[in-house]
Amino acid sequence: MKAAVINQFGDTDVLKFEDIAVPSPKPGHILIKVLAAGTNRLEHYLREGSVVPEFPFPHILGADAAGEVARLGQGVEGFDIGERVIPMPGFPTDEKDYDIYPASLAPSFTLPGLGIWGTYAQYIEVPARYTLKDDTGLSAEEVATLPMALATAVRAVKEIGNVKAGDKVLVQAGASGSGSMQVQVAKALGAEVVTTVRDDAKGEFAKSIGADLVINTRNEDLVEKVMEWTGGRGVDVAIDNVGGDVLAKSIDAIKATGVVVAFGFTAGTEVTFDIRNFFFGQKQLRGSMGSDIKDLQWGLEQVKTGKIKPALDRVLPLSQAAQAHYLIANNQVTGTIVLQPWAE
Ligand SMILES: NC(=O)c1ccc[n+]([C@@H]2O[C@H](COP(=O)([O-])OP(=O)(O)OC[C@H]3O[C@@H](n4cnc5c(N)ncnc54)[C@H](OP(=O)(O)O)[C@@H]3O)[C@@H](O)[C@H]2O)c1
C-alpha cells in the first residue's frame, strides 16, 4: 500500500510517500481501507520528535480516518465488507484495560499514529470494538475531520468542563481543529460561547460555526472583552488549547469558582500565573486528555442532528502530507486538513 511514512524525526520533508506492506488484521481486529485521513497538530509534534523520544521506524502518523471495512480478523462479527466505519482516535491496547472509563485513563491507552501505525495510509488495522459504524451520511472527507477533534472536545467541554445550558464559555483558538469542535459542543449543550482568533478571516469562520462573540486578540484585550460580555463576572468555563502565556488570561477570564480546562500547548508548555487571583477566586484548573468511545458516539449524534458540522479546511492528496504539516505548523489552517490516500 501507499503511505506517508517517516523513518526519522525532523522537518516536514521526513514525510515520504512510499510503498509499505499492508497490515493483516489480528484476531478481533478489522482492516480498514482509508478513504480519507484527518490531520491534527499532534502529528506535527510527533514528526518533529517533540512528544515521544523514539518510534520503531518506519512509522505512520495519523489518528483520524473515515473508511470502509476491507477484511475482518478472526472472530469479528457484526461488520460487513465495504461498510463505512470510523476508527476511534485512541483506545487501550491491553484487553485488561477495556473496561476502564474513560478509556483515556487506561495505562495502555494509545492513538493510531502514536503506539501503532496510523491513518496516513491506504489501510489501517484496528480493534473491532473500537470501530464505529459511520451512519452520518457525510462524505468521507468531512467525516475524517471529526474523530479526534470532536471526541476530545466532548470530553473537555461536557465531561471535564461540565458545561451546562446557560453557561458562558470561553474557547481559546476557536478556528483551530480542536477549537472549532469545542465551540460547537458548547453550543450543542446550550451554552453561550466567546472565542479568540488572531485574524479576521478566522473570526468570520468562528461566527459561522456559532460563536456568540469573537475576540481578535491581535487588537482586542481578551480579559477586558470577556468581562464586558459577562457584566464583570467572568465566564463559567474556559477551554484552553493554547497554554503558554495565554493560559494565565484564561484564568483571569473565568468567574470566581470557575473552571479552566487545560487541553493544549500551541503557545508553549511552560505556564506562569499569579496565584493570588487564582485562589482568592477559588478557581479550578483541570486537565483533559484523549477521549472515550462514548464521547465520540455522543458527538456523532449531534452531527447527525446537524448541531455540529465538520470544519473541513481543504483536501490534499496523501502524497502532499508534508504540505499539510507545513500549513499546520504555520497556523494557516481553519478547521482541519484532510488527506486522500487514493488520490493520484
Ligand atoms: N487534550 C487533548 O486530548 C488534545 C486533543 C487534540 C489536540 N490537543 C492539543 O490542542 C492543541 C491544538 O490542536 P489542534 O489540532 O486544534 O491545532 P491547530 O488546528 O493547529 O490549531 C492551533 C491554533 O492555535 C492558535 N495558536 C497558535 N499559536 C498561538 C499563540 N502563540 N497564541 C495564541 N494562539 C495560538 C492558532 O489559532 P489562530 O491562528 O486562530 O489564533 C492555531 O490555529 C495542540 O496543542 C494539541 O496537541 C489536545
The ligand as an SDF file (V2000), in Angstrom:
LIG
                    3D

 48 52  0  0  0  0  0  0  0  0999 V2000
   -6.0780   17.2520   25.2480 N   0  0  0  0  0  0  0  0  0  0  0  0
   -6.3460   16.5320   24.1840 C   0  0  0  0  0  0  0  0  0  0  0  0
   -6.9160   15.4320   24.2490 O   0  0  0  0  0  0  0  0  0  0  0  0
   -5.9740   17.0960   22.8530 C   0  0  0  0  0  0  0  0  0  0  0  0
   -6.5750   16.5970   21.6790 C   0  0  0  0  0  0  0  0  0  0  0  0
   -6.2540   17.2040   20.4500 C   0  0  0  0  0  0  0  0  0  0  0  0
   -5.3640   18.2820   20.4340 C   0  0  0  0  0  0  0  0  0  0  0  0
   -4.7850   18.7100   21.5930 N   0  0  0  0  0  0  0  0  0  0  0  0
   -3.8480   19.8320   21.6160 C   0  0  0  0  0  0  0  0  0  0  0  0
   -4.6050   21.0220   21.3590 O   0  0  0  0  0  0  0  0  0  0  0  0
   -3.7890   21.9680   20.6830 C   0  0  0  0  0  0  0  0  0  0  0  0
   -4.4940   22.4080   19.4070 C   0  0  0  0  0  0  0  0  0  0  0  0
   -4.5470   21.2990   18.4980 O   0  0  0  0  0  0  0  0  0  0  0  0
   -5.2560   21.4670   17.0850 P   0  0  0  0  0  0  0  0  0  0  0  0
   -5.0860   20.1890   16.3400 O   0  0  0  0  0  0  0  0  0  0  0  0
   -6.6070   22.0550   17.2950 O   0  0  0  0  0  0  0  0  0  0  0  0
   -4.3010   22.5760   16.4460 O   0  0  0  0  0  0  0  0  0  0  0  0
   -4.4770   23.5450   15.1930 P   0  0  0  0  0  0  0  0  0  0  0  0
   -5.7200   23.2260   14.4300 O   0  0  0  0  0  0  0  0  0  0  0  0
   -3.1790   23.5660   14.5000 O   0  0  0  0  0  0  0  0  0  0  0  0
   -4.7340   24.9620   15.8730 O   0  0  0  0  0  0  0  0  0  0  0  0
   -3.8590   25.5600   16.7530 C   0  0  0  0  0  0  0  0  0  0  0  0
   -4.2500   27.0400   16.8580 C   0  0  0  0  0  0  0  0  0  0  0  0
   -3.5870   27.6130   17.9660 O   0  0  0  0  0  0  0  0  0  0  0  0
   -3.5330   29.0090   17.7740 C   0  0  0  0  0  0  0  0  0  0  0  0
   -2.2220   29.4860   18.1990 N   0  0  0  0  0  0  0  0  0  0  0  0
   -1.0100   29.0290   17.8170 C   0  0  0  0  0  0  0  0  0  0  0  0
   -0.0310   29.7040   18.4480 N   0  0  0  0  0  0  0  0  0  0  0  0
   -0.6580   30.6120   19.2500 C   0  0  0  0  0  0  0  0  0  0  0  0
   -0.2110   31.6230   20.1340 C   0  0  0  0  0  0  0  0  0  0  0  0
    1.0990   31.8370   20.3350 N   0  0  0  0  0  0  0  0  0  0  0  0
   -1.1330   32.3550   20.7860 N   0  0  0  0  0  0  0  0  0  0  0  0
   -2.4590   32.1500   20.5700 C   0  0  0  0  0  0  0  0  0  0  0  0
   -2.9350   31.2190   19.7330 N   0  0  0  0  0  0  0  0  0  0  0  0
   -2.0490   30.4670   19.0880 C   0  0  0  0  0  0  0  0  0  0  0  0
   -3.7590   29.2600   16.2790 C   0  0  0  0  0  0  0  0  0  0  0  0
   -5.0220   29.8600   16.1340 O   0  0  0  0  0  0  0  0  0  0  0  0
   -5.2170   31.3270   15.4820 P   0  0  0  0  0  0  0  0  0  0  0  0
   -4.2300   31.4420   14.3800 O   0  0  0  0  0  0  0  0  0  0  0  0
   -6.6350   31.3150   15.0510 O   0  0  0  0  0  0  0  0  0  0  0  0
   -5.0100   32.2850   16.5980 O   0  0  0  0  0  0  0  0  0  0  0  0
   -3.7990   27.8870   15.6700 C   0  0  0  0  0  0  0  0  0  0  0  0
   -4.6940   27.8180   14.5890 O   0  0  0  0  0  0  0  0  0  0  0  0
   -2.4380   21.2800   20.4410 C   0  0  0  0  0  0  0  0  0  0  0  0
   -1.5330   21.6280   21.4690 O   0  0  0  0  0  0  0  0  0  0  0  0
   -2.7900   19.7930   20.5360 C   0  0  0  0  0  0  0  0  0  0  0  0
   -1.7020   18.9930   20.9030 O   0  0  0  0  0  0  0  0  0  0  0  0
   -5.0770   18.1450   22.7810 C   0  0  0  0  0  0  0  0  0  0  0  0
  1  2  1  0
  2  3  2  0
  2  4  1  0
  4  5  1  0
  4 48  2  0
  5  6  2  0
  6  7  1  0
  7  8  2  0
  8  9  1  0
  8 48  1  0
  9 10  1  0
  9 46  1  0
 10 11  1  0
 11 12  1  0
 11 44  1  0
 12 13  1  0
 13 14  1  0
 14 15  2  0
 14 16  1  0
 14 17  1  0
 17 18  1  0
 18 19  2  0
 18 20  1  0
 18 21  1  0
 21 22  1  0
 22 23  1  0
 23 24  1  0
 23 42  1  0
 24 25  1  0
 25 26  1  0
 25 36  1  0
 26 27  1  0
 26 35  1  0
 27 28  2  0
 28 29  1  0
 29 30  1  0
 29 35  2  0
 30 31  1  0
 30 32  2  0
 32 33  1  0
 33 34  2  0
 34 35  1  0
 36 37  1  0
 36 42  1  0
 37 38  1  0
 38 39  2  0
 38 40  1  0
 38 41  1  0
 42 43  1  0
 44 45  1  0
 44 46  1  0
 46 47  1  0
M  CHG  2   8   1  16  -1
M  END
$$$$
